[in-house]
Amino acid sequence: MAIRKLEDKIKRVCYFVGGGVLGYLLISFIILSSFPWNHYVLDKKQAYDVLKDAFTLGAAFLAPVAAFVLFSDWRVQHKALKNEKLSEDILRILNTELLSFYNFNPRSKSDVEDFNNHQMQFHRNVANIYLMLDEIDANEEQANHFIENIKKIEVDLDGLYMSIFKQIEIVIEHDAISDFLDTHSMRKKEILLKKLKKFENINETHYENLIKVISQLKPLKV
């Protein structure tokens, strides 16, 4: 696609310069010739000078314009390659580095420890996603669509974390009274388990929303 666009630009420049050269030759012919034309004897030296001037002017104009076109195309190509790399890195984080948090349902002390060990990395990963997203050059529909979809899952990433955090709080509270068998403690544990189930369902909803969007995302190809 990028090569096709560059070829089209070069063709347009060549047509424009060629038209300018032909126009210059036509005007020169009209100015330098005598009427009636059918009695006019072509001055070969003068014709040569006109042709030389025409091609010199054409070349002088073509060189900077061609350089500008190539430089502009290089900039576009550079942005496209940068977009591709950024989108691949974002999808890598979403599909691999955040896997440990997707649909994570804590139930024990070891789960609490696992959460504590990984939550800072979760925040760093999410922050990196949106920092990289800001660097993507939204210069075409595909890039805009990618940006909109990543922004769309921000709510679910936050919701996923908060639902897990609430489950962690409940697990810690439940663990503190797990050995108590009095009526109040038993009732309390029952309430905590219901709350745990509630946040588990919330977690699952955010997880499903995330997977639905992520599964449809593709890297921004050049």
C-alpha positions in Angstrom: 0.0 0.0 0.0 2.8 2.5 0.9 4.8 1.6 -2.2 1.7 2.1 -4.3 1.1 5.5 -2.8 4.7 6.5 -3.5 4.5 5.4 -7.1 1.4 7.4 -7.6 3.1 10.5 -6.1 6.1 10.1 -8.3 3.9 9.7 -11.4 2.0 12.8 -10.6 5.2 14.8 -10.2 6.6 13.4 -13.5 3.3 14.3 -15.3 3.4 17.8 -13.9 7.0 18.4 -14.8 6.5 16.9 -18.3 3.5 19.1 -18.8 5.5 22.1 -17.8 8.3 21.2 -20.2 5.9 20.8 -23.1 4.2 24.1 -22.2 7.6 25.8 -22.1 8.4 24.4 -25.5 5.1 25.3 -27.0 5.3 28.9 -25.8 8.9 29.2 -26.9 8.0 27.9 -30.4 5.2 30.4 -30.7 7.4 33.3 -29.5 10.4 32.5 -31.6 8.7 31.4 -34.8 7.6 33.6 -37.7 4.3 33.6 -39.4 3.1 32.0 -41.6 4.4 28.8 -40.0 4.4 26.9 -43.3 7.2 29.3 -44.6 9.2 29.2 -41.4 12.6 27.5 -41.5 13.5 25.8 -38.3 16.7 27.2 -36.7 18.3 24.0 -35.3 20.7 25.9 -33.0 17.9 27.9 -31.5 15.7 24.8 -31.2 18.6 23.0 -29.4 19.0 26.0 -27.0 15.2 26.0 -26.3 15.2 22.2 -25.7 18.3 22.5 -23.4 16.7 25.3 -21.4 13.4 23.4 -21.1 15.1 20.2 -19.8 17.3 22.3 -17.5 14.3 24.0 -16.0 12.5 20.7 -15.8 15.4 19.0 -14.0 15.9 22.0 -11.7 12.2 21.8 -10.7 12.1 18.0 -10.5 15.0 17.5 -8.2 13.7 19.4 -5.1 10.1 18.3 -5.7 11.2 14.6 -5.9 13.3 15.1 -2.8 10.3 16.6 -1.0 8.0 13.8 -2.1 10.5 11.1 -1.0 11.1 12.8 2.3 7.4 13.2 3.0 6.9 9.5 2.1 9.7 8.5 4.5 8.1 10.4 7.3 4.7 8.7 6.6 6.5 5.3 6.4 8.4 6.0 9.6 5.1 6.9 11.4 3.4 3.8 10.1 6.3 1.6 11.3 6.2 3.3 14.7 2.4 2.7 14.9 2.9 -1.0 14.1 5.6 -1.4 16.8 3.5 0.4 19.4 0.4 -1.6 18.6 2.3 -4.9 18.8 3.7 -3.9 22.2 0.3 -2.9 23.5 -1.3 -6.2 22.4 1.6 -8.2 23.8 1.0 -6.7 27.3 -2.8 -7.3 27.0 -2.4 -10.9 25.8 0.6 -12.0 27.9 1.8 -9.8 30.7 -1.7 -9.2 32.1 -2.8 -12.8 31.9 -2.1 -13.4 35.6 -4.8 -10.9 36.5 -7.5 -11.9 34.1 -10.3 -13.8 35.9 -8.2 -14.1 39.0 -10.3 -15.2 42.0 -8.5 -15.1 45.3 -9.5 -17.7 47.9 -6.5 -18.2 50.2 -3.5 -16.5 51.9 -1.3 -17.6 49.0 -3.6 -15.9 46.6 -3.4 -12.7 48.7 0.4 -12.9 48.5 0.3 -13.5 44.8 -1.8 -10.4 44.4 0.5 -8.3 46.5 3.5 -9.5 44.5 1.9 -8.6 41.1 -0.4 -5.6 41.6 2.4 -3.0 41.1 3.3 -4.7 37.9 -0.3 -4.6 36.8 -0.4 -0.8 37.3 2.8 -0.4 35.4 1.6 -2.5 32.5 -1.7 -0.5 32.3 0.2 2.8 32.5 2.6 1.7 29.7 -0.4 0.7 27.5 -1.8 4.2 27.7 1.5 6.0 27.4 2.2 4.0 24.2 -1.3 4.7 23.0 -0.7 8.4 23.2 2.3 8.0 20.9 0.3 6.3 18.1 -0.2 8.8 15.2 -3.9 8.7 14.5 -3.5 9.5 10.8 -5.9 6.9 9.4 -9.1 5.0 10.1 -7.3 1.8 11.2 -5.2 3.7 13.8 -8.2 5.6 15.1 -10.2 2.4 15.5 -7.4 0.8 17.4 -7.0 3.8 19.8 -10.8 3.9 20.4 -11.0 0.2 21.3 -8.0 0.4 23.7 -9.5 3.4 25.4 -12.8 1.5 25.6 -11.3 -1.2 27.8 -9.8 1.2 30.3 -13.0 1.0 32.4 -12.8 -2.8 32.4 -9.2 -2.9 33.3 -9.9 -0.6 36.3 -13.0 -2.7 37.1 -11.0 -5.9 36.9 -8.5 -4.6 39.4 -11.0 -3.2 41.9 -13.1 -6.4 41.8 -10.0 -8.4 42.7 -8.9 -5.9 45.3 -12.4 -6.2 47.0 -12.1 -10.0 46.9 -8.7 -9.8 48.5 -10.1 -7.7 51.4 -12.9 -10.2 51.9 -10.4 -13.2 51.9 -8.3 -11.4 54.5 -11.3 -10.7 56.7 -12.6 -14.2 56.3 -9.2 -15.7 57.1 -9.1 -13.7 60.3 -12.3 -15.5 61.7 -12.0 -18.8 59.8 -11.4 -20.8 63.0 -14.2 -19.1 65.0 -17.3 -21.2 65.4 -19.6 -18.9 67.3 -22.9 -17.8 65.8 -21.8 -14.3 65.1 -18.6 -15.4 63.3 -20.4 -18.1 61.3 -23.0 -15.5 60.2 -20.2 -13.1 59.3 -18.4 -15.8 57.2 -21.6 -16.5 55.4 -22.1 -12.8 54.5 -18.4 -12.5 53.4 -18.8 -15.5 51.1 -21.8 -13.9 49.4 -19.9 -10.7 48.9 -17.0 -12.7 47.5 -19.3 -14.3 45.0 -20.7 -10.9 44.1 -17.3 -9.5 43.3 -16.3 -12.7 41.5 -19.3 -12.1 39.1 -18.2 -8.5 38.6 -14.7 -9.7 37.9 -16.0 -12.2 35.3 -18.1 -9.5 33.6 -15.0 -7.2 33.2 -13.0 -10.2 32.1 -15.5 -11.1 29.4 -15.7 -7.5 28.1 -11.9 -7.3 27.9 -11.5 -10.6 26.0 -14.3 -9.6 23.6 -12.5 -6.4 22.6 -8.9 -7.8 22.7 -9.7 -10.8 20.6 -10.8 -8.5 17.8 -7.7 -6.3 17.9 -4.9 -6.7 15.3 -1.5 -4.9 15.1 -1.4 -1.8 12.9 0.3 -3.1 9.7 2.2 -0.9 7.3 
